[in-house]
């Protein structure tokens, strides 16, 4: 794995995690209105994600997400060794992003999140959120428009923040990193495992749906 690709995934995943956790802390400081808090977090995430994809896509493909890298491997776009390197890099980047967000807002560098997110509705929501993400990515690629991903992916994530009950984590690396911040957008370690399982399931559902649409076209 080339150094440039490593750092692109590291930085992209780090900034994405930082935007989610940092905006959650800022939203908590600014207002007690849950709707406004969600709007602040969604806006910060969408803008940062779009920017990072635009800047890093030519360098690393701008996965920033183990689920995306896994599907790339399944589609034989990357090899097993590269998949492992990508996932490891994304996890490290996400944890670094969590540490930076924590420190910026006066928290301990590494905390244990106490927010439990449990129940079948939230897990099903994560399946839907991740399926939609992968479906959107694959359809852009199948339609020969990978250059549109810098706005297609943020559009899905931004919308899904508001229509999914889990507020769309849809990223195993970021989900894991969010266990290290006891903040508005954190998630307890006991909840994160099932969230990640649901995300992996959702990734394959999204891939399957995209293949069906492609075949029918």
Residue pairs with C-beta under 8 A, 6 or more apart in sequence:
1 81
1 82
1 85
1 86
1 89
4 59
4 60
5 59
5 60
6 85
6 89
8 56
8 59
8 60
8 62
9 56
9 60
9 63
9 64
9 86
9 89
9 90
9 93
10 89
10 90
10 92
10 93
10 96
11 52
11 56
11 93
12 52
12 53
12 55
12 56
12 60
12 62
12 64
12 93
13 64
13 65
13 89
13 90
13 93
13 94
13 97
13 173
13 174
14 93
14 94
14 96
14 97
14 100
15 48
15 52
15 97
16 45
16 48
16 49
16 52
16 64
16 94
16 97
16 171
16 174
17 93
17 94
17 95
17 96
17 97
17 98
17 101
17 173
17 174
17 177
17 178
18 48
18 97
18 98
18 100
18 101
19 44
19 45
19 47
19 48
19 49
20 41
20 44
20 45
20 174
20 178
20 185
21 97
21 98
21 101
21 102
21 177
21 178
21 181
21 183
21 185
21 186
22 44
22 101
22 104
22 105
23 40
23 41
23 43
23 44
23 45
23 185
24 37
24 41
24 183
24 184
24 185
24 186
25 101
25 104
25 105
25 107
25 183
25 184
26 40
26 44
26 105
27 36
27 37
27 38
27 40
27 41
27 184
28 37
28 183
28 184
29 105
30 36
30 37
30 40
31 37
31 40
37 184
38 161
38 162
38 167
41 161
41 167
41 184
41 185
42 157
42 158
42 161
42 162
43 158
45 154
45 157
45 158
45 161
46 154
46 155
46 157
46 158
47 154
49 64
49 153
49 154
49 157
50 150
50 151
50 153
50 154
51 150
52 62
52 64
53 62
53 64
53 149
53 150
53 153
53 154
54 150
56 62
56 64
57 146
57 149
57 150
61 72
62 149
62 150
63 69
63 72
63 86
63 90
64 90
64 93
64 171
64 173
65 90
65 133
65 170
65 171
65 172
65 173
65 174
66 86
66 87
66 90
66 91
66 171
66 172
66 173
67 130
67 133
67 134
67 170
67 171
67 172
67 199
67 200
67 202
67 203
68 133
68 134
68 137
68 203
69 78
69 83
69 86
69 87
69 90
70 83
70 87
70 200
70 203
71 134
71 137
71 138
71 203
71 204
71 206
71 207
72 78
72 83
73 79
73 80
73 82
73 83
74 204
74 207
75 207
78 86
87 173
90 173
91 173
91 176
91 177
93 173
94 173
94 174
94 176
94 177
95 176
95 177
95 180
97 177
98 110
98 177
98 178
98 180
98 181
99 109
99 110
99 180
101 181
101 183
102 108
102 109
102 110
102 111
102 180
102 181
102 183
103 109
105 183
107 181
107 182
107 183
110 180
111 180
111 181
111 182
111 183
111 186
112 179
112 180
112 182
112 188
112 189
113 178
113 179
113 180
113 181
113 182
113 183
113 186
113 187
113 188
113 189
114 182
114 186
114 188
115 182
115 186
115 187
115 188
115 191
116 188
116 190
116 191
117 166
117 187
117 188
117 191
117 195
118 191
118 194
121 165
122 165
122 166
122 195
123 166
123 194
123 195
123 198
124 198
125 164
125 165
125 166
125 168
126 164
126 166
126 168
126 169
126 170
126 195
126 198
126 199
126 202
127 198
127 199
127 201
127 202
127 205
128 160
128 164
128 202
129 160
129 164
129 166
129 168
129 169
129 170
129 199
129 202
130 170
130 171
130 198
130 199
130 200
130 201
130 202
130 203
130 205
130 206
131 202
131 203
131 205
131 206
131 209
132 156
132 160
132 206
133 153
133 156
133 157
133 160
133 170
133 202
133 203
133 206
134 202
134 203
134 205
134 206
134 207
134 210
135 206
135 207
135 209
135 210
136 152
136 153
136 155
136 156
136 206
137 149
137 152
137 153
138 206
138 207
138 210
138 211
138 214
139 210
139 213
139 214
140 146
140 148
140 149
140 152
142 210
142 213
142 214
142 217
157 168
157 170
160 168
160 170
161 167
161 168
166 195
169 175
169 178
169 187
169 195
169 199
170 199
170 202
171 199
172 196
172 199
172 200
175 187
175 192
175 195
175 196
175 199
176 192
176 196
178 185
178 186
178 187
178 192
179 186
179 187
179 188
179 189
179 192
180 186
187 195
